[in-house]
């Protein structure tokens, strides 16, 4: 199937739910990918933060393939070593106590919402079920996680949305605390709002909200679907904030390219969910967990330091351009705020024409490259971005 046939068949047979770029990809290795016509690109998106080790990583392929030759799927009615080993590794690396596995970030956030409401119901009875989310947040596309998402653009067409969610102004301490009334069981937040434009929360704000939650037995849920598993130069973005939440959600880079989500529970709520309270047919799939274990085995201190160093390079290189107002984010999660008159999607299209594939987030160009991107690839991609950003100056 050539590129043109692929695009025609996609238009005919795929639901039109994505505004795809005019790019038909064929194969990749590391942070380099080739389209159906053989043109080479440097990947700066890693499948929206998923391909932590890049394309066709030999160690990851070996571990997944080895597991596929033993057990591909069993269900959670039985024990499998990869599932148990991954749960143990996550708990030991984060200080959390227990893990629930699912298949995506949205599912992980659904699990966190259910756990928070059950925790509160077990202790306080009915009526204390509201989840406070932040304005400009994004937590997924299921009905519950859309209801928890603090962007009006997502609250269209699918009414009625679920009751029990309220939105606080991100960064506004007084405004946020005013929403934490007696009906609240949990606060959910992203420490860096990813889809909202790579917007970090101010540490003092986070600490004040966390302290209030601790004092009033309101669970603090941190959505680390995009920021977690090394993306910011720490295993969890929470580490930058000195924060130990009650619940953390993970997905994206954890599987290294296969679908996985995880809900991590602290001591306080480790035993909230019991048999029958929640489940997932494919959650904890042994082949997926084998891939995730390989990601974690490679994500050592040296790689985390390299992620931070590469992120700093992007900040310094791109931040000095006249067409760039600011560069936000941590590690290899980078948002580029453009000067007035510049369009992020147009910049992304021009970069693809020149051989680099960035993402966008609202009005910003967004970069989420694989952790394995080499310095040569990174410098080449940065040069392409600089060229695109400087055009028309």
C-alpha positions as CSV (number, residue, x, y, z in Angstrom):
1,X,0.0,0.0,0.0
2,X,1.5,3.3,-1.1
3,X,1.0,6.6,0.8
4,X,-1.8,7.8,-1.5
5,X,-3.7,4.6,-1.2
6,X,-3.3,4.6,2.6
7,X,-4.7,8.1,2.8
8,X,-7.6,7.3,0.5
9,X,-8.5,4.1,2.5
10,X,-8.2,6.0,5.8
11,X,-10.7,8.6,4.6
12,X,-13.0,5.8,3.4
13,X,-12.8,3.4,6.4
14,X,-11.5,5.3,9.5
15,X,-13.8,7.4,11.7
16,X,-12.8,11.0,11.0
17,X,-11.9,11.8,14.7
18,X,-8.3,13.1,14.1
19,X,-7.0,16.1,12.2
20,X,-4.1,14.2,10.8
21,X,-1.0,15.8,9.2
22,X,-0.3,14.8,5.7
23,X,2.3,12.2,6.7
24,X,2.2,8.5,6.2
25,X,4.8,6.8,8.3
26,X,6.3,3.4,7.5
27,X,9.2,2.5,9.9
28,X,11.5,3.9,12.5
29,X,14.6,3.3,14.5
30,X,15.4,5.3,17.7
31,X,14.3,8.9,17.2
32,X,14.4,8.6,13.4
33,X,11.4,7.6,11.3
34,X,10.8,7.2,7.6
35,X,7.6,7.8,5.6
36,X,6.2,5.5,2.9
37,X,8.3,7.4,0.3
38,X,11.5,6.9,2.2
39,X,11.9,10.4,3.5
40,X,13.7,10.7,6.9
41,X,12.4,12.6,9.9
42,X,13.5,13.2,13.5
43,X,10.6,12.4,15.8
44,X,10.0,15.1,18.4
45,X,6.6,13.7,19.5
46,X,7.2,10.0,20.4
47,X,3.6,9.1,19.7
48,X,2.5,11.9,22.1
49,X,5.0,11.0,24.8
50,X,4.6,7.2,24.5
51,X,7.7,5.9,22.7
52,X,10.1,6.5,25.6
53,X,12.9,4.3,24.1
54,X,12.1,5.4,20.5
55,X,11.2,3.1,17.6
56,X,12.3,-0.5,17.3
57,X,14.4,-0.6,20.5
58,X,16.1,-4.0,20.5
59,X,16.0,-4.6,24.3
60,X,12.3,-3.7,24.4
61,X,11.5,-5.9,21.4
62,X,13.4,-8.7,23.0
63,X,11.5,-8.6,26.3
64,X,8.1,-8.2,24.7
65,X,8.7,-11.0,22.2
66,X,10.1,-13.3,24.8
67,X,6.9,-12.8,26.9
68,X,4.7,-13.3,23.8
69,X,6.3,-16.7,23.4
70,X,5.2,-17.7,26.9
71,X,1.9,-15.9,27.8
72,X,0.3,-13.1,25.7
73,X,-2.8,-12.8,27.9
74,X,-4.3,-14.5,30.9
75,X,-6.8,-12.0,32.6
76,X,-6.5,-10.9,36.2
77,X,-8.1,-14.1,37.6
78,X,-4.5,-15.5,37.8
79,X,-1.1,-14.3,38.7
80,X,1.7,-13.5,36.2
81,X,5.2,-12.6,37.0
82,X,5.5,-9.5,34.7
83,X,2.4,-7.9,36.3
84,X,3.6,-8.5,39.9
85,X,7.2,-7.4,39.1
86,X,6.0,-4.2,37.5
87,X,3.8,-3.3,40.5
88,X,6.7,-3.9,42.9
89,X,9.1,-1.9,40.8
90,X,6.7,1.1,40.6
91,X,6.0,1.0,44.3
92,X,9.7,0.9,45.2
93,X,10.5,3.7,42.8
94,X,7.7,6.0,43.9
95,X,7.1,5.3,47.6
96,X,3.5,4.3,46.8
97,X,2.0,1.1,48.2
98,X,-0.2,-0.6,45.6
99,X,-1.0,-0.4,41.9
100,X,-4.0,-1.0,39.7
101,X,-3.2,-1.6,36.0
102,X,-5.4,-0.6,33.1
103,X,-4.8,0.4,29.4
104,X,-4.6,4.2,29.1
105,X,-4.4,7.5,30.9
106,X,-8.1,8.1,30.7
107,X,-8.7,4.7,32.3
108,X,-6.2,5.4,35.0
109,X,-7.9,8.7,35.8
110,X,-11.3,6.9,35.9
111,X,-9.8,4.5,38.4
112,X,-8.5,7.3,40.5
113,X,-11.9,9.0,40.5
114,X,-13.7,5.9,41.6
115,X,-11.1,5.2,44.3
116,X,-11.4,8.7,45.7
117,X,-15.2,8.5,45.9
118,X,-15.2,5.1,47.5
119,X,-12.5,6.3,50.0
120,X,-14.7,9.2,51.0
121,X,-18.0,7.2,51.0
122,X,-16.4,4.5,53.3
123,X,-15.4,7.1,55.9
124,X,-18.0,9.9,55.6
125,X,-21.1,8.4,53.9
126,X,-23.1,9.8,51.1
127,X,-22.8,13.3,49.7
128,X,-19.0,13.8,49.8
129,X,-18.2,12.9,46.2
130,X,-17.1,16.1,44.4
131,X,-13.8,16.1,42.5
132,X,-12.2,19.5,42.1
133,X,-10.2,19.9,38.9
134,X,-8.3,22.9,37.6
135,X,-9.3,25.2,34.8
136,X,-7.3,24.5,31.6
137,X,-6.7,20.8,32.6
138,X,-7.1,17.7,30.5
139,X,-7.7,14.3,32.0
140,X,-9.1,12.1,29.1
141,X,-11.9,11.6,26.7
142,X,-14.2,9.1,28.5
143,X,-17.4,10.7,29.9
144,X,-16.0,10.9,33.5
145,X,-12.6,12.2,32.5
146,X,-14.1,14.7,30.0
147,X,-16.3,15.8,32.9
148,X,-13.1,16.3,34.9
149,X,-11.4,18.3,32.1
150,X,-11.4,22.0,32.7
151,X,-11.6,23.2,29.1
152,X,-14.9,24.4,27.7
153,X,-13.9,23.3,24.2
154,X,-14.2,19.7,25.4
155,X,-17.6,20.2,27.0
156,X,-19.6,20.2,23.7
157,X,-22.0,17.8,21.9
158,X,-22.0,15.0,24.6
159,X,-24.4,16.4,27.2
160,X,-25.2,15.6,29.9
161,X,-21.8,15.5,31.4
162,X,-21.3,13.8,34.8
163,X,-22.2,15.5,38.0
164,X,-19.7,15.8,40.8
165,X,-16.9,17.9,39.2
166,X,-16.0,21.5,39.9
167,X,-13.3,23.7,38.5
168,X,-10.8,25.9,40.4
169,X,-8.6,28.6,38.8
170,X,-5.2,27.1,38.3
171,X,-2.5,29.0,40.2
172,X,-5.1,31.0,42.3
173,X,-4.6,29.9,45.9
174,X,-7.6,31.7,47.4
175,X,-9.9,30.8,44.4
176,X,-8.9,27.1,44.6
177,X,-9.3,26.8,48.4
178,X,-12.7,28.4,48.1
179,X,-13.8,25.4,46.0
180,X,-12.7,22.9,48.6
181,X,-16.0,22.8,50.4
182,X,-17.6,20.0,52.5
183,X,-18.8,18.0,49.5
184,X,-15.2,17.5,48.1
185,X,-13.5,14.1,48.3
186,X,-10.5,14.8,46.1
187,X,-8.5,17.3,44.0
188,X,-7.0,16.2,40.7
189,X,-4.3,18.2,39.0
190,X,-1.5,18.0,36.5
191,X,1.7,19.6,37.8
192,X,2.4,20.6,34.2
193,X,-0.8,21.0,32.2
194,X,0.2,19.2,29.0
195,X,-2.7,19.5,26.5
196,X,-3.4,22.9,28.1
197,X,-0.2,24.3,26.6
198,X,2.7,22.9,28.7
199,X,1.9,25.2,31.7
200,X,3.7,24.3,35.0
201,X,1.9,25.0,38.3
202,X,3.8,27.2,40.7
203,X,5.3,25.2,43.6
204,X,4.0,27.4,46.4
205,X,0.4,27.0,45.0
206,X,0.8,23.2,44.9
207,X,2.1,23.0,48.4
208,X,-0.7,25.2,49.8
209,X,-3.4,23.1,48.1
210,X,-1.7,19.9,49.2
211,X,-1.5,21.1,52.8
212,X,-5.2,21.9,52.8
213,X,-6.0,18.5,51.4
214,X,-4.0,16.8,54.1
215,X,-5.6,18.8,56.9
216,X,-9.1,18.0,55.7
217,X,-8.7,14.4,54.5
218,X,-9.2,15.4,50.8
219,X,-7.3,13.0,48.6
220,X,-4.8,14.6,46.3
221,X,-4.6,13.0,42.9
222,X,-1.8,13.9,40.6
223,X,-2.3,13.1,36.9
224,X,1.2,12.1,35.7
225,X,0.0,10.5,32.5
226,X,2.2,12.8,30.4
227,X,4.7,14.0,33.0
228,X,5.5,10.7,34.6
229,X,8.1,7.9,33.9
230,X,11.0,10.2,33.4
231,X,9.6,12.8,31.0
232,X,10.6,15.8,33.2
233,X,14.0,14.5,34.2
234,X,12.7,12.9,37.4
235,X,10.8,9.6,37.5
236,X,7.7,11.5,38.7
237,X,7.2,15.2,38.2
238,X,6.0,15.1,41.9
239,X,9.7,14.9,42.8
240,X,10.4,18.4,41.5
241,X,7.7,19.6,43.9
242,X,8.7,17.5,46.9
243,X,5.2,16.1,46.8
244,X,3.8,12.7,47.9
245,X,0.2,12.5,46.6
246,X,-2.4,10.1,47.7
247,X,-3.0,8.8,44.2
248,X,-0.8,9.1,41.1
249,X,-1.9,8.1,37.6
250,X,0.6,7.0,34.8
251,X,0.3,5.8,31.2
252,X,2.0,7.0,28.0
253,X,5.8,6.3,28.3
254,X,5.4,3.5,30.8
255,X,4.6,0.9,28.2
256,X,7.3,2.2,25.7
257,X,4.8,1.8,22.8
258,X,2.2,-0.7,24.1
259,X,-1.0,0.5,25.8
260,X,-0.9,0.6,29.6
261,X,-2.2,2.8,32.4
262,X,-1.5,2.6,36.2
263,X,-3.1,4.0,39.3
264,X,-0.7,4.2,42.2
265,X,-2.1,4.3,45.7
266,X,-0.5,5.6,48.9
267,X,-0.8,4.0,52.3
268,X,-3.9,6.0,53.1
269,X,-6.0,4.6,50.3
270,X,-4.0,1.4,49.4
271,X,-6.9,-0.9,50.4
272,X,-9.9,1.3,49.3
273,X,-10.7,-0.9,46.3
274,X,-11.6,-4.5,47.0
275,X,-12.6,-7.4,44.8
276,X,-15.4,-6.4,42.4
277,X,-15.0,-2.6,42.9
278,X,-13.0,-2.1,39.7
279,X,-11.4,-4.1,37.0
280,X,-9.9,-4.3,33.5
281,X,-9.8,-7.3,31.2
282,X,-6.5,-6.3,29.6
283,X,-5.0,-4.5,32.6
284,X,-1.7,-5.9,33.7
285,X,-1.2,-7.8,30.4
286,X,2.0,-9.8,30.7
287,X,3.5,-8.8,27.4
288,X,2.8,-5.1,28.0
289,X,4.2,-5.3,31.5
290,X,7.3,-7.0,30.1
291,X,7.8,-4.0,27.9
292,X,7.2,-1.6,30.8
293,X,9.8,-3.4,32.9
294,X,12.4,-2.9,30.2
295,X,11.5,0.8,30.1
296,X,12.1,1.1,33.9
297,X,15.3,-1.0,33.8
298,X,16.7,1.6,31.3
299,X,15.4,4.6,33.1
300,X,18.3,5.0,35.5
301,X,20.0,8.1,37.0
302,X,22.2,8.6,33.9
303,X,19.2,8.6,31.6
304,X,17.2,11.0,33.8
305,X,20.2,13.3,34.0
306,X,20.5,13.2,30.2
307,X,16.8,14.0,29.8
308,X,17.2,17.1,32.0
309,X,20.3,18.2,30.1
310,X,18.7,17.8,26.7
311,X,15.7,19.7,27.9
312,X,17.9,22.5,29.1
313,X,19.6,22.6,25.7
314,X,16.2,23.0,24.0
315,X,15.2,25.8,26.4
316,X,18.4,27.7,25.8
317,X,18.5,27.2,22.1
318,X,14.9,28.0,21.3
319,X,14.4,30.6,24.0
320,X,16.8,33.1,22.5
321,X,14.9,33.4,19.2
322,X,13.0,36.7,18.6
323,X,9.9,34.8,17.4
324,X,9.7,32.9,20.8
325,X,8.1,34.6,23.7
326,X,8.9,31.8,26.2
327,X,9.8,28.2,26.6
328,X,8.0,26.2,29.3
329,X,8.1,22.7,30.8
330,X,10.7,20.5,32.3
331,X,13.1,17.9,30.9
332,X,11.9,16.6,27.5
333,X,8.4,18.1,27.9
334,X,8.8,21.5,26.2
335,X,6.3,24.1,25.1
336,X,7.3,27.0,22.8
337,X,5.2,30.1,23.1
338,X,5.2,32.0,19.8
339,X,5.2,35.7,19.0
340,X,2.0,37.3,17.8
341,X,1.1,36.3,14.2
342,X,2.9,32.9,14.4
343,X,0.8,29.8,14.2
344,X,1.9,26.6,15.9
345,X,0.4,24.2,13.4
346,X,2.0,26.1,10.5
347,X,5.4,25.8,12.2
348,X,4.8,22.1,12.7
349,X,4.0,21.6,9.0
350,X,7.0,23.5,7.9
351,X,9.2,21.5,10.3
352,X,7.9,18.3,8.8
353,X,8.7,19.5,5.4
354,X,12.3,20.0,6.5
355,X,12.6,16.7,8.4
356,X,11.4,17.1,12.0
357,X,8.1,16.1,13.6
358,X,7.0,18.3,16.5
359,X,3.6,18.4,18.2
360,X,1.3,21.3,19.2
361,X,-0.6,22.1,22.4
362,X,-3.1,25.0,22.0
363,X,-1.1,27.9,20.6
364,X,2.3,26.4,21.4
365,X,4.6,24.1,19.6
366,X,5.1,21.1,21.8
367,X,8.1,18.8,22.0
368,X,8.0,15.3,23.6
369,X,11.0,13.5,21.9
370,X,12.0,10.0,22.8
371,X,14.4,9.8,25.8
372,X,16.8,7.9,23.6
373,X,17.2,10.8,21.1
374,X,20.9,11.3,20.4
375,X,22.6,14.6,20.7
376,X,23.2,14.6,17.0
377,X,19.5,14.1,16.3
378,X,18.5,16.7,18.9
379,X,20.8,19.3,17.5
380,X,19.7,18.7,13.9
381,X,16.0,18.9,15.0
382,X,16.7,22.1,17.0
383,X,18.3,23.6,13.9
384,X,15.3,22.8,11.8
385,X,12.9,24.3,14.4
386,X,15.1,27.4,14.6
387,X,15.0,27.8,10.8
388,X,11.2,27.4,10.8
389,X,10.7,29.8,13.6
390,X,13.0,32.4,12.1
391,X,11.4,32.3,8.7
392,X,9.7,35.6,8.0
393,X,11.5,37.5,10.8
